[in-house]
């Protein structure tokens, strides 16, 4: 399967405190692993894309949201957005670059340049609501990509699947009233962010998992909740919020997944994309904060995107 690996050097402009888990090394270790394993040799490597344009950004976030962030952007040092999220001088430039990478990946699968894409990008995005930055997230890149696919490429049905350890509250909020987008989210519960789980509907499929949940229970829950919903929806494109922080070695989560669970779920999603979406899958990095586990999981994830 023709699979692309997209990245953007500007993501390194976003830095928080020196020991903050959401750090530039996250994307660096993924690229290093994919290159060292030889997997990167089989991937299409497009040049760094343009930052997201205002038209794409405005399909999800009002201008007031950008203005709020710009007003808080520091000339030096860090400015808090919430208790664990901070703006550095280059953070908005980085967030725009990341969202632009998601848009470029979506355009690439839609114009046939490749069938699959993995975006090794940060800061993450799935906690960003329409008018709220939180949880390391400023712009909801996967929502921006989805809206572009709907409004520019004319798709009627999209699925977003999110297997991060934290619920994708921002994505749920943004698409709460848009049944064109099926949103499936598995997450530890109760846990951060503690919001978004009240959003429901046939197109919002939530799979809460108790702390300590391991491989078997996770796979059974995904098969029970996600497969019927995806088969009913028949998405023309599947977008993945690929959070690898449900791994048992991750310091920020309490689930007990292992590396092979990410191969398994990627193969499952790929098979569903083959049935209804002409194999079109775009995956965006979300969480994952143990650097070795992150590299391990990203390697099997990208390998499964390519091979299945």
Secondary structure, DSSP 8 states (H G I E B T S, - for coil): --EEEE--GGGGG---STT-SS-THHHHHHHHHHHHTSGGGGSB---------HHHHHTTS-HHHHHHHHHH--SSSEEEEETTEEEETTHHHHHHHHHHHHHHHHHHHHTTS-SEEEE---S--TT-BTTB-BTTBSS-HHHHHHHHHHHTS--S-EEEEE--SS--HHHHHHTTT-TTEEEEEEEESS-TT--STT--BTTEEEEEE-TT-BHHHHHHHHHHHHHHHHHHH--SSEEEEE--TTBTT-TT---BB-HHHHHHHHHHHHHHHHHHSTT-EEEEE----SHHHHHHHHHHHHHHHHH-
